Amino acid sequence: MKNAMGLLIALTMTIFTVFNSFANTPTYENAMQAALGKMKVEAPNWSAIATDLEVIITKNEQEWLPLYYYALAKTNAIQAVTQTGEKDGLLDEAQAALDKAIALQPTESELFALQGNIYMMRIAVDPSRGMSHSSLTFKNLKKAKRLNENNPRVYVLYGMMVYNMPKQFGGGEMAAANWFYTAKEKFETFEAASDLHPTWGKERNDKMLLNY
């Protein structure tokens, strides 16, 4: 009788432990919210955020948003390194994640906007890429705009690209102005599809508008 009672208690404790471990495991949404929260501080640690997202990706292979934010984090992480090879390495990792996200969600405007941004960062890393990568940047931003003309990040990135182009090629401060003002209008009415969908870009756009 005592042995039976002991076994019952042990079994009950085992079940409770397993149940409790599942209860304490962060859900996809909670894990994503935690990672996104780290992006909203004044000086995000993009490498650490990418590591967090990598864990989420391994457990949610059919979700495109973790891949998107991982690519965004790796792209932004180039600010913390100085060597061209290191910067390109981070952009390579961003590109690999973005390729997977596009395969999962091939008609998502946000993904092609980010693709345009990655090509633009390739130019920032090495300006000699300007001729080849400018066309790739615009190609992807045009596709992002076609997929969702109300996506404000498309207009911010268009503005950044035009702003940094030589005037003889149609770029410069004044040529970019309309893109930033249009982005401002888009941000005023933009509603993300969920709490996990991208909302970034407004602060960058507001900063650029200070030039006008």
C-alpha positions as MATLAB code, in Angstrom:
seq = 'MKNAMGLLIALTMTIFTVFNSFANTPTYENAMQAALGKMKVEAPNWSAIATDLEVIITKNEQEWLPLYYYALAKTNAIQAVTQTGEKDGLLDEAQAALDKAIALQPTESELFALQGNIYMMRIAVDPSRGMSHSSLTFKNLKKAKRLNENNPRVYVLYGMMVYNMPKQFGGGEMAAANWFYTAKEKFETFEAASDLHPTWGKERNDKMLLNY';
ca = [
       0.000    0.000    0.000;
       2.815    2.351    0.915;
       4.637    1.519   -2.308;
       1.507    2.208   -4.351;
       0.982    5.526   -2.566;
       4.615    6.451   -3.144;
       4.343    5.676   -6.834;
       1.166    7.753   -7.090;
       2.836   10.710   -5.399;
       5.899   10.383   -7.640;
       3.730   10.186  -10.754;
       1.727   13.226   -9.641;
       4.903   15.217   -9.033;
       6.278   14.223  -12.448;
       3.098   15.337  -14.205;
       3.100   18.598  -12.242;
       6.739   19.263  -13.149;
       6.156   18.621  -16.845;
       3.016   20.753  -16.867;
       4.787   23.547  -15.012;
       7.706   23.509  -17.460;
       5.282   23.912  -20.373;
       3.438   26.673  -18.538;
       6.707   28.566  -18.033;
       7.813   28.205  -21.660;
       7.344   31.556  -23.436;
       4.773   31.459  -26.199;
       5.732   32.617  -29.675;
       3.910   35.898  -29.132;
       5.510   36.541  -25.745;
       8.989   35.724  -27.020;
       8.506   38.027  -29.974;
       7.182   40.849  -27.800;
      10.244   40.529  -25.570;
      12.574   40.750  -28.572;
      10.682   43.695  -30.045;
      10.801   45.472  -26.696;
      14.597   45.338  -26.818;
      14.504   47.115  -30.183;
      12.665   50.099  -28.750;
      15.322   51.233  -26.258;
      17.591   54.190  -26.984;
      20.626   52.134  -27.996;
      19.559   48.593  -28.927;
      22.076   45.764  -28.728;
      21.323   44.416  -32.195;
      23.640   41.408  -31.912;
      21.940   40.264  -28.690;
      18.516   40.816  -30.243;
      19.532   38.715  -33.252;
      20.576   35.917  -30.872;
      17.160   36.023  -29.180;
      15.432   35.903  -32.546;
      17.571   32.982  -33.661;
      16.094   30.927  -30.810;
      12.574   31.940  -31.820;
      13.273   31.026  -35.453;
      14.400   27.492  -34.574;
      11.111   26.882  -32.750;
       8.875   28.622  -35.320;
      10.279   27.739  -38.721;
       7.082   28.615  -40.608;
       6.836   32.155  -39.242;
       8.257   34.935  -41.425;
       8.324   37.721  -38.844;
      11.209   36.322  -36.721;
      13.268   35.970  -39.904;
      12.370   39.520  -40.913;
      13.411   40.990  -37.575;
      16.565   38.861  -37.496;
      17.512   40.300  -40.890;
      16.707   43.798  -39.642;
      18.794   43.283  -36.494;
      21.782   41.986  -38.473;
      21.489   44.925  -40.878;
      21.452   47.426  -38.024;
      24.323   45.629  -36.279;
      26.770   46.888  -38.924;
      26.801   50.184  -37.010;
      28.826   48.517  -34.265;
      31.643   47.172  -36.463;
      34.275   48.952  -38.492;
      35.769   46.490  -40.969;
      34.180   46.112  -44.411;
      34.420   42.339  -44.168;
      32.581   42.322  -40.837;
      29.843   44.555  -42.189;
      29.412   42.421  -45.295;
      29.338   39.300  -43.122;
      26.433   40.695  -41.108;
      24.617   41.688  -44.296;
      25.185   38.181  -45.660;
      23.479   36.760  -42.567;
      20.652   39.257  -42.970;
      20.234   38.268  -46.607;
      20.108   34.541  -45.823;
      17.321   35.087  -43.284;
      15.431   37.403  -45.612;
      15.592   34.863  -48.432;
      13.877   32.342  -46.158;
      11.244   34.882  -45.129;
      10.460   35.747  -48.764;
      10.092   32.040  -49.554;
       7.483   31.830  -46.780;
       5.680   35.084  -47.647;
       6.479   36.073  -51.263;
       3.920   38.889  -51.491;
       4.806   40.766  -48.290;
       5.693   44.420  -48.882;
       7.784   44.672  -45.703;
      10.172   41.994  -46.914;
      10.964   43.746  -50.182;
      11.330   47.082  -48.406;
      13.920   45.454  -46.158;
      15.595   43.911  -49.199;
      15.955   47.392  -50.645;
      17.443   48.537  -47.362;
      20.014   45.731  -47.371;
      21.163   46.694  -50.873;
      21.348   50.322  -49.751;
      23.534   49.288  -46.806;
      25.812   47.407  -49.215;
      26.415   50.747  -50.934;
      27.050   52.467  -47.600;
      29.668   49.819  -46.780;
      31.377   50.246  -50.164;
      30.306   53.246  -52.316;
      31.898   51.652  -55.391;
      28.816   49.404  -55.443;
      26.606   52.394  -56.169;
      26.087   51.721  -59.866;
      25.172   48.054  -59.475;
      23.272   48.191  -56.197;
      21.253   51.369  -56.796;
      19.161   49.614  -59.420;
      18.656   46.631  -57.087;
      17.578   48.959  -54.290;
      15.007   50.747  -56.435;
      13.778   47.497  -57.978;
      12.896   46.099  -54.557;
      11.459   49.333  -53.191;
       9.227   49.599  -56.271;
       8.011   46.059  -55.681;
       7.377   46.810  -51.995;
       5.365   49.890  -53.007;
       3.391   47.914  -55.570;
       2.508   45.284  -52.965;
       1.404   47.898  -50.420;
       1.405   51.557  -51.394;
       0.479   52.515  -47.829;
       3.615   51.010  -46.290;
       5.387   54.079  -44.840;
       8.771   52.348  -44.593;
       8.902   52.168  -48.390;
       8.784   55.969  -48.630;
      11.349   56.497  -45.857;
      13.787   54.169  -47.615;
      13.116   55.743  -51.009;
      13.876   59.107  -49.418;
      17.098   57.870  -47.835;
      18.250   56.403  -51.133;
      17.481   59.534  -53.156;
      18.900   61.830  -50.456;
      22.292   60.109  -50.656;
      22.446   59.920  -54.446;
      24.522   62.472  -56.393;
      22.484   65.360  -57.784;
      23.629   64.601  -61.321;
      21.768   61.283  -61.043;
      18.569   62.841  -59.739;
      19.406   62.681  -56.059;
      20.051   65.135  -53.276;
      18.203   66.839  -50.456;
      15.448   68.533  -52.460;
      14.814   65.508  -54.677;
      14.216   63.402  -51.559;
      11.872   65.846  -49.820;
       8.620   64.542  -51.315;
       9.425   60.997  -50.226;
       9.900   62.037  -46.603;
       6.752   64.159  -46.564;
       4.755   61.341  -48.109;
       6.167   58.944  -45.497;
       4.986   61.346  -42.784;
       1.445   61.228  -44.211;
       1.549   57.444  -44.448;
       2.698   57.080  -40.838;
      -0.238   59.192  -39.662;
      -2.750   56.685  -41.008;
      -0.732   53.459  -40.860;
      -2.072   50.575  -38.804;
       0.064   47.477  -38.354;
      -1.609   44.138  -39.048;
      -0.779   43.003  -35.501;
       1.319   43.971  -32.483;
       4.156   41.935  -33.986;
       4.194   43.538  -37.428;
       6.745   46.250  -38.329;
       6.137   49.816  -37.175;
       9.684   51.242  -37.281;
      10.853   54.187  -39.377;
       8.897   57.170  -38.068;
      11.727   58.501  -35.897;
      14.185   58.187  -38.779;
      11.782   59.991  -41.086;
      11.105   62.773  -38.565;
      14.860   63.267  -38.197;
      15.281   63.610  -41.955;
      12.430   66.143  -42.105;
      14.453   68.426  -39.825;
      16.570   69.162  -42.921;
      13.644   71.015  -44.552;
];
